[in-house]
């Protein structure tokens, strides 16, 4: 891994990567097992675990 590579991304950055709206991303963040750290005023998403979570949960949520 490159020292400059970011491990944790913001909700806004995750929205751009996944091509989702902010409200949808915030719903995903609340799901059990979603790779995110939720702090009182900040949410950080594990960029490396995001593709794995998507693959494991593809088609499970409506």
N, C-alpha and C positions, 0 to 999 in steps of 0.2 A: 504494500500500500504506500502510496506517495504521501509525504508529510503534509502536502498542501491539500490533499483530498479531504473533503468535509464528511464526517460521519453522521452528524445530526443536522437535519434541515427543518426549516419552519413550515408551518401549514401553507403559507403562500407558495413557497418553493415546491412543496409536494403537490399542490394543486396544478402547477405548471407542468410538472413531470407526468402526472397522471391524467392531465386534461380534464380535471373535475372542478366544479365550483366550490367555493369556500364552505358553504353550508353542508354539502355532501361530504367533504373531507372532515368536517367537525363531527358528523355522524359516525364516520368510520373510526375516528380517533376514540370514540366512546365505546367501541366494540371490544369485547374481551379478547385479549390476545393480539390486538393491533400493536405494532412495534413503535410505541410512542411513550415519551416521558411527559407527563402532564403536571405542570407547576401552577401555582395560583394565577400567574399573569403571563405564562408562556408555555407553549406546547412545542416539543421537539420530536421529530420523527426520525427513526433509524433508516437512513437512506439505503444501507446495504440489505436490511431485512425486509424492506418494502416489497421487492419483487417476489420474494419467497412467500410472504403473507398473501399476496395477490394470487399466486399459483395455488396455494392450499385452500383458499376461500372462494375461488372462482365459481360463480353461479350459486352460491349459498345464500346470498342476501338479496332481498327485493325491496 
